[in-house]
Amino acid sequence: MRISNRGTLNEIGSRRSPDGFTLLEIVIVVSVIALFIGLAVPRLPDVAGMRIHRNARKVSMMLQLARTRAVSLRRYYRVDVDLDTSGISVSYFGPEGTYVPDDEVRQFSLREGFIADVVNSSEGKVLEGTGWVRISPRGFIEPALIHIKDEQGRVLTVAPSPVSGRVQIQEGYTDLAVR
């Protein structure tokens, strides 16, 4: 590359051959890359923590959907939580006097983590089998909590508000009496 009439940069002041890099240049580049990695790694998101929060949001959305359907269709609804499979489904109080699965609401199972327990005001703490949260046609939700746990032992509490229907997700294990 010519920079003047007198010659190229290599001919004028550089003693380096154009074929490679010096050891000092390589050490500086590797040091800069290591510095960037050292700054970036602590800022990476906690993937396992994101999974348990995603599961809690799914449970929250299912509760809100069941409340919306209960109010719009003027029926008693129930969110069924299978503690053995960590599956969640929605059912309504049918004409036969029993709860019937709502075929228009897709049920799902948590992939990562599991549901530890369901606490409601009528049944207390349910640790196995099926627990549920009842919703009236006026949108009132039975006082209840759903606890979700992951493989690392972290616990989130999904807590629907009985009157407003808003669902809060709280870190840790919250007791129904404390709310």
Residue pairs with C-beta under 8 A, 6 or more apart in sequence:
1 8
1 9
2 8
3 9
3 12
4 12
6 12
10 16
10 18
16 22
48 112
48 150
48 151
48 152
48 154
49 154
51 111
51 112
51 113
51 150
52 112
52 113
52 148
52 149
52 150
52 154
52 156
53 156
53 169
55 110
55 111
55 112
55 113
55 148
55 156
56 148
56 156
56 158
56 169
57 169
58 88
58 108
58 110
59 88
59 115
59 146
59 148
59 158
60 158
60 160
60 167
60 169
62 79
62 88
62 90
62 105
62 108
63 79
63 133
63 141
63 158
63 160
63 165
63 167
64 165
64 167
65 90
65 105
66 77
66 78
66 79
66 90
66 105
66 133
66 135
67 77
67 135
67 139
67 141
67 160
67 165
69 75
69 77
69 90
69 92
69 102
69 105
70 76
70 77
70 92
70 135
70 136
70 137
70 139
71 137
71 138
71 139
73 92
73 137
74 137
75 92
75 93
75 137
76 92
76 93
76 134
76 135
76 136
76 137
77 90
77 91
77 92
77 93
77 102
77 134
77 135
78 90
78 91
78 92
78 93
78 99
78 132
78 133
78 134
78 135
79 88
79 89
79 90
79 132
79 133
79 135
80 88
80 89
80 90
80 91
80 99
80 130
80 131
80 132
81 87
81 88
81 115
81 118
81 130
81 131
81 132
81 133
81 146
82 88
82 89
82 129
82 130
83 115
83 117
83 118
83 126
83 127
83 128
83 129
83 130
83 131
84 128
84 129
85 109
86 109
86 110
86 113
86 114
86 115
87 107
87 108
87 109
87 110
88 107
88 108
88 109
88 110
88 115
89 101
89 102
89 105
89 107
90 101
90 102
90 105
90 107
91 99
91 100
91 101
91 102
92 99
92 100
92 102
93 99
93 100
94 100
101 107
110 148
112 150
112 151
113 148
113 149
113 150
113 151
114 148
114 149
114 150
115 146
115 147
115 148
115 149
116 127
116 147
116 148
116 149
116 155
117 125
117 126
117 127
117 131
117 146
117 147
118 125
118 126
118 131
118 132
118 133
118 144
118 145
118 146
118 147
119 125
119 126
119 144
119 145
119 146
119 147
119 175
119 176
120 126
120 131
120 132
120 133
120 134
120 142
120 143
120 144
120 145
120 176
121 142
121 143
121 144
121 176
122 134
122 142
123 131
123 132
131 146
133 141
133 142
133 144
133 146
133 160
134 141
134 142
135 141
135 142
139 165
140 162
140 163
141 160
141 161
141 162
141 165
142 162
143 162
143 176
143 179
144 160
144 176
145 157
145 158
145 159
145 174
145 175
145 176
145 179
146 157
146 158
147 155
147 156
147 157
147 158
147 173
148 155
148 156
148 157
148 158
149 155
155 171
155 172
155 173
156 169
156 170
156 171
156 172
157 169
157 170
157 171
157 172
157 173
157 174
158 167
158 168
158 169
159 167
159 168
159 169
159 170
159 174
159 179
160 166
160 167
160 168
161 167
161 168
